């Protein structure tokens, strides 16, 4: 199936979702190849003026804001202005809620990033706190708040924790949170339509939020930007968010190339480093997959999609989701203006649809010269029937683990069964120091998988030779 036909299927999928969820309006996008590859919008920004939703319609993306906040913290860490291991109450002296109790350690900055601060999961209470003023938040931080458990032990999703991160950003940067976010991320990425104040969004572009109650849409109040804004207050358009998604995806794969974004690529990749024990998570009707929380992103391992990053957003009036497949350079996102639309399942289904049609396959890992030299040595040893045909290729343990005569007997058996090499497939790299390939021979195929040792130059520490694995 070609890409246009696949996108037509996605259009129908999201249109049906919007109808089923009673969303007045919805927009979704597919980012691939470093750009917005497909965008489709349905419905209206508001039910009175009935302005249609488009690429420039601005939605509140709720908890998808958390990745922006986490990246801002990492930017301050990179600048030497913040330590992730610093106790929060040393940065914010009024943060009594984070002080050590009994034998528990203090809450650290990284605990807040990864939701391991021990605070109770606070959806949906936290969603109603967006406009909390500075004085009210000072009082909240100074209170002896109850905790679910000591910090550092387990994942407990905490909007309060990300609100505290906003204060950490202000203390470390010396600037108001919204100003620092604009300076550090929004402006460098060209996200001119995005920000934290609803009044800054032109009325002609703002998607108003609704709840579907007793078979009717009910307009939801717009909460102003306040102390809880760092956990879920960002307003963005699809056109702006696509720039952000493209920038995130450009951090993969690791490579030697000039840095071009507002943060180093290695820093961006930290959003995919999970902390805490994996938990089974399910989206929509799909079976659960193991997942951990990274830096503002959930890191999931899917049997079909592989590694992916995702996060939802939900507030009174809004629901959103993003799913990134870094190894494919592919991202999908959706915004809707209805309360807790919960679109994670349909976004994953869209990703599975593209995968099932063979579109956007994982990018092959770059093959290093060290892997190529090892492959050539293995092919030479097979062709000669003697591992001493490449004497310098083997690590010191290689002949100790299996004597040369036993290796040569193994090679002789394979050569009797399969014959001489006629062609060799391209290398498949599992890492910079491990890979595999196939040798097509006269009467059979031999699969080779090897790992190099940490020597200079790298030498082969382990090798398996045999029939190819079954698909």
C-alpha positions in Angstrom: 0.0 0.0 0.0 1.3 3.4 -0.9 1.6 6.2 1.7 -1.4 8.2 0.4 -3.7 5.1 0.8 -2.4 4.4 4.3 -3.0 8.0 5.3 -6.6 7.7 4.0 -7.0 4.8 6.4 -5.7 6.9 9.2 -8.0 9.8 8.3 -11.0 7.4 8.6 -9.6 6.1 11.9 -9.3 9.5 13.5 -12.5 10.8 12.1 -14.3 7.8 13.6 -12.6 8.4 16.9 -13.6 12.1 17.0 -17.2 11.0 16.3 -17.2 8.3 19.0 -15.7 10.7 21.6 -18.0 13.5 20.7 -15.1 15.8 20.1 -16.2 19.1 18.5 -12.8 19.3 16.8 -9.7 17.2 16.3 -6.4 17.5 14.5 -3.7 14.8 14.0 -0.3 14.8 12.4 2.3 12.4 11.2 5.9 13.6 11.3 8.4 11.7 9.2 11.6 12.5 7.4 12.1 15.6 9.6 8.9 17.3 8.6 5.1 17.2 8.9 4.3 14.6 6.4 0.6 14.4 6.8 -2.0 16.5 8.7 -5.8 16.2 8.8 -8.3 18.1 10.9 -12.0 17.4 11.6 -14.7 19.5 13.1 -14.6 23.0 14.7 -12.7 25.0 17.2 -15.9 26.2 18.9 -19.6 25.3 18.6 -20.8 28.9 18.2 -18.7 30.5 15.6 -18.0 27.1 14.1 -14.5 28.0 13.0 -12.9 24.9 11.4 -10.0 23.2 13.0 -6.7 23.5 11.1 -3.0 23.3 11.4 -2.9 26.7 13.1 -5.7 25.9 15.7 -4.2 26.2 19.2 -5.1 23.5 21.8 -4.0 23.1 25.4 -1.9 19.9 25.4 -2.2 19.3 29.2 0.4 16.8 30.5 2.3 16.6 27.2 3.7 19.8 28.6 5.8 17.7 31.0 8.3 16.8 28.4 9.0 20.5 27.7 9.5 21.0 31.5 11.8 18.0 31.8 13.9 19.2 28.8 14.2 22.7 30.4 15.6 21.1 33.6 18.1 19.1 31.5 19.1 22.3 29.7 19.9 23.9 33.1 21.8 20.8 34.1 23.9 21.1 30.9 24.6 24.7 31.6 26.0 23.8 35.0 23.2 25.6 36.9 21.5 22.6 38.3 22.3 19.1 39.6 19.7 16.4 39.1 20.9 14.8 42.4 20.4 18.0 44.4 17.8 17.7 47.2 14.9 19.9 46.2 14.7 21.6 49.6 18.2 22.9 49.1 17.1 24.7 46.0 13.7 25.7 47.4 14.1 26.3 51.1 10.4 26.5 51.5 9.8 23.0 50.1 8.9 21.3 53.4 7.1 18.6 51.6 10.3 17.2 50.3 12.3 17.0 53.5 13.5 13.7 54.7 11.3 11.8 57.2 12.7 9.0 59.4 15.2 7.0 57.4 13.8 8.3 54.0 16.2 10.3 51.7 15.2 13.8 50.6 13.4 14.3 47.3 15.8 15.0 44.5 15.3 16.9 41.3 15.5 13.6 39.3 12.8 12.1 41.5 10.4 14.8 40.4 11.3 14.3 36.7 10.6 10.5 36.9 7.7 10.7 39.3 9.6 8.8 42.0 9.2 11.6 44.7 6.8 9.5 46.7 3.9 11.9 46.3 0.5 10.4 45.6 -0.8 10.1 42.1 -2.9 13.3 41.8 -5.0 13.0 38.6 -7.6 14.5 38.4 -7.0 16.8 41.4 -3.9 18.4 39.8 -5.8 19.2 36.6 -7.9 21.8 38.6 -4.9 23.5 40.0 -3.4 25.1 36.8 -4.2 28.6 37.9 -3.0 28.4 41.4 -1.2 31.6 42.4 2.3 32.0 43.8 1.2 32.5 47.4 -1.1 29.5 47.3 1.7 27.3 45.9 4.2 28.6 48.5 1.7 27.5 51.2 1.3 24.1 49.5 5.1 23.5 49.3 5.5 24.6 52.9 2.8 22.2 54.1 3.6 18.8 55.6 2.0 17.0 52.7 1.1 13.3 53.0 3.1 10.9 50.8 2.3 7.6 49.2 5.7 6.2 50.1 9.3 7.4 50.6 11.0 8.9 47.6 13.0 6.8 45.1 11.1 3.5 45.5 8.4 3.5 42.9 6.5 5.4 40.2 3.6 7.6 41.4 2.4 10.1 38.7 2.6 13.5 40.4 1.4 16.7 38.8 2.4 18.4 42.0 6.0 17.2 41.4 6.1 18.8 38.0 4.7 22.1 39.4 7.6 22.0 41.8 10.0 21.5 38.9 8.6 24.8 37.5 9.8 26.5 40.7 13.2 24.7 40.4 13.5 26.1 36.9 12.8 29.6 38.1 15.3 29.3 41.0 18.1 27.9 38.7 17.5 30.3 35.8 16.5 33.5 37.6 13.6 33.9 35.2 9.8 33.2 35.3 9.1 29.7 34.1 7.1 30.8 31.0 9.9 33.3 29.9 12.6 30.6 30.3 10.5 28.1 28.3 10.0 30.6 25.5 13.7 31.5 25.5 15.1 28.0 25.7 12.7 25.9 23.6 9.7 27.6 22.0 11.5 30.5 20.2 14.5 28.5 19.0 12.2 25.9 17.6 10.1 28.5 15.8 7.0 27.8 17.9 5.7 31.3 17.6 2.0 30.4 18.1 2.7 28.5 21.3 2.8 29.7 24.9 1.3 29.5 28.4 -1.2 32.4 28.5 -4.6 31.8 26.9 -5.1 35.5 26.2 -2.0 35.5 24.0 -3.8 33.1 21.6 -5.8 35.0 19.0 -9.5 34.2 19.4 -9.6 33.2 15.7 -7.2 30.3 16.4 -8.0 29.1 19.9 -9.8 25.8 20.2 -12.3 26.1 23.0 -12.7 23.2 25.4 -15.9 21.3 25.9 -17.2 18.3 27.9 -19.9 16.0 26.6 -22.5 15.9 29.4 -26.0 14.5 29.0 -25.9 14.4 25.2 -24.7 18.0 24.9 -21.5 20.0 24.8 -20.8 22.1 27.9 -18.1 24.8 27.6 -15.3 24.4 30.1 -13.7 27.3 32.0 -10.3 28.4 30.8 -7.8 28.2 33.7 -5.1 30.9 33.6 -1.4 30.1 33.7 -0.3 29.6 37.3 2.0 27.5 39.5 0.8 24.2 38.0 1.4 25.4 34.4 4.7 23.3 34.2 2.7 20.1 34.5 0.1 20.8 31.8 -0.5 24.4 30.8 1.1 24.7 27.3 -1.0 25.9 24.3 0.3 24.8 20.9 -0.8 24.5 17.3 -0.3 21.3 15.2 2.0 23.3 12.9 4.2 24.3 15.9 4.1 20.9 17.6 5.2 19.2 14.4 8.4 21.3 14.6 9.0 20.1 18.1 8.4 16.4 17.3 10.8 16.7 14.3 13.4 18.1 16.5 13.1 15.4 19.1 13.3 12.6 16.4 16.4 14.3 14.9 18.3 13.3 18.1 18.3 9.7 16.8 20.5 7.9 15.9 23.6 8.9 17.8 26.1 10.3 15.3 29.0 12.6 14.7 27.5 15.7 13.2 27.2 19.4 14.2 24.6 20.2 16.8 21.8 22.3 15.4 19.1 22.4 18.0 18.6 24.3 21.3 19.8 21.2 23.3 22.4 18.7 22.5 21.1 15.5 20.8 22.4 13.4 23.7 20.4 15.5 26.1 17.2 15.0 24.1 17.8 11.3 24.0 17.6 11.3 27.8 13.8 11.6 27.6 13.9 7.9 26.6 15.9 6.8 29.7 13.4 5.2 32.0 13.7 4.9 35.8 12.0 2.5 38.1 10.7 -1.0 37.6 8.7 -1.6 34.4 5.0 -1.6 34.7 2.4 -3.2 32.3 0.5 -0.4 30.5 -2.4 -0.8 28.1 -3.7 1.7 25.6 -7.2 1.2 24.1 -8.0 -2.4 23.4 -4.4 -3.5 22.9 -2.6 -5.8 25.3 -0.4 -4.4 28.0 3.3 -3.7 27.2 6.1 -3.1 29.6 6.8 0.6 30.2 8.8 2.9 32.4 8.7 6.7 32.8 11.6 8.6 31.3 11.9 12.4 31.3 8.4 13.6 30.5 7.8 10.6 28.3 6.6 7.1 28.9 9.1 4.6 27.4 7.4 1.5 26.1 8.6 -1.8 24.5 6.1 -3.1 22.0 6.4 -6.6 20.3 5.4 -5.0 16.9 6.5 -1.4 17.1 9.7 -1.9 19.1 10.8 1.0 21.4 8.4 3.9 21.4 7.9 7.0 23.5 4.4 8.3 24.4 2.5 10.7 26.6 -1.1 11.7 26.9 -2.6 14.9 28.0 -6.0 15.4 29.6 -7.7 18.4 31.1 -11.3 19.6 31.4 -12.0 20.5 27.8 -9.0 18.8 26.1 -7.4 15.5 25.3 -4.1 14.8 23.4 -1.4 12.2 22.8 1.9 11.8 21.1 3.8 8.7 20.1 7.4 8.7 18.9 9.2 5.9 17.1 12.8 7.1 17.3 14.3 4.1 15.4 11.9 4.9 12.5 12.2 8.7 12.6 8.4 8.7 12.9 6.0 10.6 15.2 2.2 10.8 15.5 0.2 13.2 17.6 -3.4 14.3 18.1 -5.2 17.1 19.8 -9.0 17.2 20.6 -11.1 19.8 22.4 -13.2 17.5 24.5 -12.5 16.5 28.2 -10.2 13.6 28.6 -10.5 12.3 25.1 -8.0 9.5 25.8 -6.7 9.1 22.3 -3.6 7.0 23.2 -5.3 3.9 21.9 -6.2 5.3 18.5 -2.7 6.8 18.1 -1.1 3.5 18.7 -3.5 1.9 16.3 -2.5 4.4 13.7 1.2 3.6 14.3 0.4 -0.1 14.0 -1.5 0.6 10.7 1.6 2.3 9.2 3.8 -0.6 10.5 1.5 -3.2 9.0 1.6 -1.6 5.6 5.4 -1.7 5.6 5.8 2.1 5.9 8.5 3.8 7.9 10.5 0.6 8.8 13.2 0.9 11.5 16.3 2.6 10.2 19.3 0.2 10.0 21.9 0.9 12.6 25.1 2.4 11.1 27.8 -0.2 10.5 31.2 0.7 12.0 34.5 -0.1 10.3 35.3 -2.4 13.2 32.3 -4.5 12.4 33.3 -4.6 8.7 36.8 -5.8 9.6 35.4 -8.5 11.8 33.0 -9.7 9.1 35.9 -9.9 6.6 37.9 -11.9 9.0 35.1 -14.4 9.6 34.5 -14.8 5.9 38.2 -15.4 5.3 38.3 -18.0 8.1 35.3 -19.8 6.6 36.7 -19.7 3.1 40.1 -21.2 4.3 38.5 -23.6 6.8 41.0 -22.3 9.3 40.6 -19.5 11.9 44.3 -18.8 11.6 43.6 -17.3 8.2 42.9 -14.2 10.2 45.1 -14.6 13.3 44.9 -11.0 14.5 41.1 -10.9 14.4 40.5 -12.9 17.6 40.5 -11.7 21.2 42.8 -13.4 23.7 39.9 -15.4 25.1 38.7 -16.8 21.8 41.1 -19.7 21.4 41.0 -20.4 25.1 37.2 -20.8 25.1 37.5 -23.2 22.1 40.8 -24.5 20.7 41.7 -23.7 17.1 41.4 -27.4 16.1 37.8 -27.5 17.4 36.9 -24.3 15.5 38.5 -25.7 12.3 36.5 -28.9 12.8 33.4 -26.8 13.1 34.3 -24.9 9.9 35.0 -28.2 8.0 31.6 -29.5 8.9 29.8 -26.4 7.7 31.8 -26.4 4.5 30.9 -30.0 3.8 27.3 -29.2 4.3 27.0 -25.8 2.6 30.0 -25.5 0.3 32.0 -22.4 -0.7 30.7 -18.8 -0.1 29.0 -17.3 -3.1 27.8 -14.1 -1.6 27.6 -12.3 1.8 24.6 -10.2 3.0 25.1 -6.7 4.3 25.9 -6.5 8.0 23.2 -6.1 10.6 24.5 -4.1 13.5 23.1 -4.6 17.0 25.5 -2.1 18.4 28.9 -0.6 17.4 30.5 -3.7 18.7 28.1 -6.5 17.8 26.5 -7.7 14.6 25.6 -10.5 12.2 25.4 -11.4 8.6 24.6 -14.4 6.3 27.0 -16.2 4.0 25.1 -17.7 1.0 27.0 -20.8 0.0 26.8 -23.3 -2.9 24.3 -25.6 -1.1 23.2 -23.8 2.0 23.3 -20.6 4.1 25.5 -20.0 7.2 24.5 -17.3 9.7 27.3 -15.6 11.6 26.7 -13.5 14.8 29.6 -12.0 16.7 30.6 -9.6 19.5 33.8 -7.6 19.7 35.9 -7.2 22.8 36.8 -3.8 24.3 40.3 -3.9 22.9 42.2 -1.5 20.7 41.6 -2.4 18.0 38.4 -4.3 18.7 38.8 -8.1 18.3 36.3 -10.9 18.1 35.5 -12.3 21.6 32.6 -14.5 20.6 31.3 -16.0 17.4 28.4 -18.3 16.5 28.1 -20.0 13.1 25.1 -22.1 12.0 21.9 -22.2 10.1 19.9 -19.0 9.9 17.2 -18.6 12.6 13.6 -19.3 11.5 11.5 -16.2 10.9 
